[in-house]
Amino acid sequence: MNGSNSADSGSTGVRRRSDATRTAILAAARERFAADGYERATIRAIAKDARIDPSMVMRYYGNKEGLFAAAVSVELGLPDSGSLPGHDIGRALVSRFLDLWEENEVLTALLRVGATNQAGAERMQGIFREQVMPVALRVCPDPEQAPARAALAATQLLGLALTRYVLRFPPTVALTREEIVAWLAPTVQRYLTATSP
């Protein structure tokens, strides 16, 4: 009986260490991909940042592509447009994206990598298709226009992120959250819900 309890405790301890190692690897990978981009980020540098042997990264994720896919798994958690007044979707989207950009570096890493690497671009396109498009389909007046309208909204959200979090244009960085929402929300709202120009 004691042997069984001891074995259970041992496997629980191994699982905890494994989870902690994975967490450390993913955190280091997100920071490294955000700072260096996909091409310049190396398994060796990520392992060093995580304070582990590079072989552990390979053990858990196989290669850099596998690590990148795991590190930039993104659930946007966009607001349900059905629970919002139609006139408030622009404000809700801009606010949510600001939360996401400022919570962690996953989206910054993905944006930086997506601009220079096909795998990153495809990951961004998938997020757009699976998570942003459904919002546009629910709120735009003509469902056939939803792809174009969602893409126009994305130009604003990604353009802000690029200039504020990647290129760090001083005037964009200096804007307060309230100013960004006040300027950007009406444009995103118009793209998604206005009648065709």
Secondary structure, 3 states (H helix, E strand, C coil): CHHHHHHHHHHHHHHHHHHHHHHHHHHHHHHHHHHHHHHHCCHHHHHHHHCCCHHHHHHHHCCHHHHHHHHCCCCCCCCCHHHCCHHHHHHHHHHHHHHHHHHCCHHHHHHHHHCCCHHHHHHHHHHHHHHHHHHHHHHCCCHHHHHHHHHHHHHHHHHHHHHHHHCCCHHHHHCCHHHHHHHHHHHHHHHHHCCCC
